Structures are given as C-alpha cells and as structure tokens.
Amino acid sequence: MAVVALCFGIAACATPTSAYAEVPQKDIEFLIDVGVKDFASFDNVPTDFRNVKAALWSPDVGQDRSMICGEFFGLIEGEGYDWYAFSLVKTSDYENWIGGSAVSNCASEHTQLEEEDLSDAMKAALSEAAD
C-alpha cells in the first residue's frame, strides 16, 4: 500500500516511516460509520468531502491509532461556508476533531496516510444516514 502526504495547505506534511502498517479495514468502516453519523447530527450538515484518507497515527511508541483525515465543505457558525479539516480518531470509541487539531494530527510526522481516497465512501455513507 502506498503512502502519501496530506498537507491541508500548510508547510508541514505527514511523512511515512519505514515500518508502515495498513489501517485495519474494520477500523476504516467503523470510523466512516460513526463519523458520518456525527456529521449528520450537525445543525449544518456538510455537503461534500475531499482528500479523505485512512491513516495510522502513532503519537506515542507502540500506540498506533487508526484515523481518517480529510476535509468537509460546510457551515461553521461564525466562520461561514468553507472547507474544514477533520480527523476521526479511533480510541476506546472515537473522537472527531475539526480545524487546527485535525491538521496537527494529519500532518504530523507520526502519521502515515494511505493512498486510497475515501471521499466517495464518506459521501455515500452520509447520503444513507440522511435517508
């Protein structure tokens, strides 16, 4: 599996390490499912996704966490309509980080991003959640 950089328009990018492991498919499916349910509960539901990638984040040695990084287009009160960075992090449950914290996670030297773009999967899951 190839590894890519996701920069969100900032200078620092995630860099792959030589000991690359794939994100488990069950974690990707879980994060998409809970993430779109979370997004669907927003007062202003996102209308689009882009640059959505599965990732492994290793903030501490031996503590790999599955994560999905990407951007959604939507309205945030006080900010307006725009593309906003997000990261869905698998913990004992999950966390949805938006904005600067998401950029920090996804652009970290401790983050390994997978190549496959999951934007269409997020869009389809959000559409199903809205039905």
FENPETA-V516160 format. One record per backbone hydrogen bond with DSSP energy under -1.0 kcal/mol. NH is the residue of the N-H (numbers start at 1). CO is the residue of the C=O. If there is no record, write none. Layout:
NH;CO
NH;CO
//
This chain:
4;113
10;7
20;18
28;24
29;25
30;26
31;27
32;28
33;29
34;30
35;31
36;32
37;33
38;34
39;35
40;36
42;39
47;73
50;71
53;69
55;67
56;112
57;65
58;110
63;60
65;57
67;55
68;88
69;53
70;86
71;50
72;84
73;48
74;82
76;80
79;76
80;76
82;74
84;72
86;70
87;97
88;68
89;95
90;66
95;89
97;87
99;85
103;99
104;100
105;101
106;102
107;103
111;108
112;56
114;54
115;2
118;52
122;118
123;119
124;120
125;121
126;122
127;123
128;124
129;125
130;126
//
